[in-house]
């Protein structure tokens, strides 16, 4: 019989930190802002669908990079 994964006792498992409400609100605000940026480019600036998607995707990747760097700095500071 084979086992797909190792089974650890309960006391040896690493506890996952829960995501705070403030972080979830921040993520929701960032997603709303990115979608708003897409709609602004598409409807107000009339720059076209592909350009609006590209611009909002670039902003989203920039935010993901910032979140990644901040998370790494916070994790290494513990």
C-alpha positions in Angstrom: 0.0 0.0 0.0 1.3 3.4 -0.9 0.8 6.8 0.8 0.4 9.9 -1.4 1.6 12.2 1.4 3.3 12.1 4.8 1.0 12.1 7.7 2.2 14.2 10.6 0.9 14.1 14.2 -1.3 17.0 15.2 1.4 18.6 17.4 4.0 18.5 14.6 1.9 20.3 12.1 2.6 24.0 11.4 -0.3 26.2 12.2 -1.4 28.4 9.3 -1.9 32.0 10.3 -5.4 33.3 9.6 -5.8 36.3 7.3 -7.1 39.3 9.1 -10.2 41.2 8.1 -8.1 44.3 7.3 -6.1 42.3 4.7 -9.3 40.9 3.2 -10.7 44.4 2.9 -7.5 45.6 1.4 -7.6 42.8 -1.2 -11.2 43.6 -2.0 -10.3 47.3 -2.4 -7.4 46.5 -4.7 -9.6 44.3 -6.9 -12.3 47.0 -7.0 -9.6 49.6 -7.9 -8.2 47.4 -10.7 -11.6 46.8 -12.1 -12.4 50.5 -11.9 -9.1 51.3 -13.7 -10.2 48.9 -16.4 -13.6 50.5 -16.8 -12.0 54.0 -16.7 -9.7 53.2 -19.5 -12.4 51.5 -21.5 -15.3 53.8 -21.1 -13.8 57.2 -20.3 -10.6 57.3 -22.2 -12.0 55.0 -25.0 -8.6 53.4 -25.5 -10.0 50.0 -26.5 -10.6 46.7 -24.8 -7.1 45.1 -25.3 -5.3 48.3 -24.1 -7.6 48.6 -21.1 -7.0 44.9 -20.1 -3.2 45.3 -20.6 -3.1 48.5 -18.5 -5.2 47.0 -15.7 -3.2 43.8 -15.8 0.0 45.7 -15.5 -1.3 47.6 -12.5 -2.5 44.2 -10.9 0.9 42.6 -11.4 2.5 45.7 -9.8 0.3 45.3 -6.8 1.0 41.6 -6.6 4.7 42.4 -6.6 4.3 45.0 -3.9 2.3 42.5 -1.8 4.9 39.8 -2.3 7.8 42.1 -1.2 5.9 43.4 1.8 4.9 39.8 2.8 8.5 38.7 2.5 9.8 41.5 4.6 7.2 40.9 7.3 7.9 37.2 7.3 11.6 37.6 7.6 11.1 40.2 10.4 9.5 37.6 12.7 
